[in-house]
Amino acid sequence: MLELTMAAVSAADAGATAGMRMADAPSEPGTVLRVGRDASVCRLATPEDWLFVSRVHLEFLCGPDGTWQLTWLRGSQPDPSAEVGLTVDGHTRPVAYGGTVSLPRGGTGEIVVQDRTEPRSVNVGFYHEV
């Protein structure tokens, strides 16, 4: 099972969790969870006017062995309006635009989608239950 929590945070409400949303999915091969502005295909949808987030920005996909991977999907622009970082065990590393990284099996962490032009972000916490 992969559990996700998402908070859309602007400078005015940094640290607030009132708008937190949650989603989960079983660790079965081919299972997908998406994060983005398009609520029709994303289990976790950000505010529609937050244009630094693509319609479908992040995709979590369960592989054949039950492990999950995260992909920052490429949008329609050659250069993204955001930066994405993955934090696991206190270490943060950037996720490349269009890149894919594996999530630790049985681990926890956070993905932060940071707007490059304003002090706001989408913070997605994850917990992979084994």
Secondary structure in CASP SS format (residue, H / E / C, confidence):
PFRMAT SS
TARGET T0000
AUTHOR 0000-0000-0000
METHOD secondary structure of the structure
MODEL  1
M C 1.00
L E 1.00
E E 1.00
L E 1.00
T E 1.00
M E 1.00
A E 1.00
A E 1.00
V E 1.00
S E 1.00
A H 1.00
A H 1.00
D H 1.00
A C 1.00
G C 1.00
A C 1.00
T C 1.00
A C 1.00
G C 1.00
M C 1.00
R E 1.00
M E 1.00
A E 1.00
D E 1.00
A E 1.00
P C 1.00
S C 1.00
E C 1.00
P C 1.00
G C 1.00
T C 1.00
V E 1.00
L E 1.00
R E 1.00
V E 1.00
G E 1.00
R C 1.00
D C 1.00
A C 1.00
S C 1.00
V C 1.00
C C 1.00
R C 1.00
L E 1.00
A E 1.00
T C 1.00
P C 1.00
E C 1.00
D C 1.00
W C 1.00
L C 1.00
F C 1.00
V C 1.00
S C 1.00
R C 1.00
V C 1.00
H C 1.00
L E 1.00
E E 1.00
F E 1.00
L E 1.00
C E 1.00
G C 1.00
P C 1.00
D C 1.00
G C 1.00
T C 1.00
W E 1.00
Q E 1.00
L E 1.00
T E 1.00
W E 1.00
L C 1.00
R C 1.00
G C 1.00
S C 1.00
Q C 1.00
P C 1.00
D C 1.00
P C 1.00
S C 1.00
A E 1.00
E E 1.00
V E 1.00
G E 1.00
L E 1.00
T E 1.00
V E 1.00
D C 1.00
G C 1.00
H E 1.00
T E 1.00
R E 1.00
P E 1.00
V E 1.00
A C 1.00
Y C 1.00
G C 1.00
G C 1.00
T E 1.00
V E 1.00
S E 1.00
L C 1.00
P C 1.00
R C 1.00
G C 1.00
G C 1.00
T E 1.00
G E 1.00
E E 1.00
I E 1.00
V E 1.00
V E 1.00
Q E 1.00
D E 1.00
R C 1.00
T C 1.00
E C 1.00
P C 1.00
R E 1.00
S E 1.00
V E 1.00
N E 1.00
V E 1.00
G E 1.00
F E 1.00
Y E 1.00
H E 1.00
E C 1.00
V C 1.00
END
